Amino acid sequence: MPLPVRQAARLATFPAFLALLILLWQKAIDWLAIPAYILQKPSDIVINAWADLPRLMSYTGVTALETLLGYAAAIVLGVPIGLAIVFLPILRRTLYPLLVSLEMVPKIAFAPLFIAWLGFGLLPKMIIVFLVCFFPVVLNAIAGFSALSEELTRFAAATGAGFWRAFLKIRLPAALPQCFVGFKFAAVNATVGATIAEFIGSDQGLGFYIQVQTGNMRPDLAFAAIFLLTLLGLALFGAVTLVERLTIPWDIGQRRARQS
């Protein structure tokens, strides 16, 4: 099979599988006689969501803002803190064990406290997203920047490279693959943190919308919001993956992904 045809077939596999699932969902509603107040057909979900599209788009924007701000703050703070822990022994003995311990605590447990302290606005949701994303980022940054072998470190010193030159040319490129593992894991969880925070206390956002429509026995609109949340999460994950491919095209994981 020619390469372009093989690539097109590979790209079409998931959309075809998704279309098959939607078709089965559409037909299963009739076959199983499922009541509309429990589950509606995908076609009905699209029609009803289109009628409420302005509010859905407005709430999507709210959730996207919470997600992006919390995620960006986690990266901006997580990577430097990870670096500091790697290079400062006192932080490795104090802050690092604390971070590992806090990673075991469900971050969503803090949501009621933040909402009680800060109200129903943007800030408490952003903090929850930050907490959900921060720990994967900082712990993978620590793992990445600590992974450089002692032999390579001594080799860099033997070449006469200074600290910053060795960092930029050797340590940073070696750490980036592991750092992107943390970035992608955080991207997967970012919308989860925003949605659950909106469940607990909010007057807008997709999580609030799902809660309201579920209470109104409108699973069609709740599914529409879930679909938009999925798109939001996929968009963030896809953006991080694209940055990864542009930043470290030489990584073996990227080469295998392009070949598969």
C-alpha positions, -999 to +999 in steps of 0.1 A: +000+000+000+015+034-010+026+056+020+001+084+015-028+059+014-015+041+045-011+074+064-047+085+053-060+051+065-043+055+098-056+090+104-091+079+095-092+050+119-103+069+150-129+091+133-144+060+117-145+042+150-161+073+167-187+075+140-196+039+144-200+044+182-223+074+176-244+054+151-247+025+175-258+050+202-284+064+179-298+030+170-296+016+206-320+043+219-348+028+196-338-008+200-338-006+239-367+019+241-347+041+265-368+070+278-357+105+267-353+117+303-326+091+308-307+093+275-314+109+241-301+103+207-270+121+195-290+138+168-314+152+195-285+163+216-270+183+187-304+199+179-311+209+216-275+220+222-277+243+191-308+260+206-288+267+238-255+274+220-249+310+233-250+300+269-229+268+262-202+289+245-202+315+273-198+288+299-171+271+278-152+303+278-154+305+316-141+270+321-114+274+295-101+306+312-100+288+346-082+258+330-056+278+311-047+302+339-043+274+365-024+252+340+000+281+330+006+290+366+015+254+374+041+253+347+055+288+355+060+279+391+065+241+389+095+240+366+116+266+386+107+250+419+117+216+405+150+231+393+156+246+427+150+213+445+175+195+421+203+221+427+198+229+464+204+201+488+185+218+516+153+218+495+158+182+485+158+173+522+129+196+532+106+207+503+108+176+482+095+152+509+067+177+516+057+178+479+056+140+477+034+139+508+010+165+495+008+147+462-010+119+481-037+143+493-068+146+470-066+182+457-103+184+452-107+181+490-095+217+492-121+230+469-148+237+495-123+256+516-111+278+488-147+286+477-156+294+513-126+317+517-126+333+482-162+331+470-177+318+437-154+338+414-125+328+391-097+326+417-107+295+437-113+275+405-080+286+391-063+276+424-078+241+422-067+237+386-032+249+397-030+223+425-042+195+402-015+204+376+013+216+398+024+183+414+028+163+381+047+192+367+071+197+396+077+160+403+084+152+367+107+183+364+127+170+394+129+136+378+140+150+345+166+174+358+180+147+381+184+121+354+216+134+339+243+108+344+274+116+364+296+107+334+279+132+312+282+159+339+320+152+342+323+152+304+307+187+302+330+200+329+360+185+311+352+204+279+354+237+298+317+244+295+304+268+322+273+261+343+248+279+320+263+265+288+262+229+302+227+235+314+214+248+281+232+224+259+231+192+279+209+192+311+179+210+297+175+189+265+180+158+285+153+168+310+127+180+285+112+146+276+104+139+312+092+174+318+067+170+289+054+138+306+044+160+335+030+187+312+008+162+294-004+145+325-013+179+339-031+188+307-053+157+310-063+167+346-067+204+341-103+204+329-112+178+356-100+202+383-120+231+368-152+210+364-152+196+399-145+230+414-175+243+395-196+214+408-188+224+444-195+261+441-201+282+410-227+302+392-212+297+357-190+273+337-196+239+322-195+221+355-222+243+368-241+239+336-240+201+338-252+202+374-281+224+366-292+204+335-289+171+353-312+185+381-336+197+354-337+161+339-320+173+307-293+147+300-291+159+264-278+193+274-256+177+301-240+155+274-235+185+252-215+202+280-195+170+285-187+169+248-174+205+250-153+196+281-138+167+261-130+191+232-114+215+256-093+189+272-082+175+238-073+209+226-051+216+256-034+181+253-030+185+216-014+219+220+011+205+245+018+176+223+025+199+193+048+220+214+066+188+225+071+177+188+084+211+178+107+214+209+122+179+211+119+163+176+150+143+183+135+124+212+130+087+205+094+088+217+086+115+191+103+095+163+083+064+172+051+084+174+056+097+138+064+062+125+034+045+141 
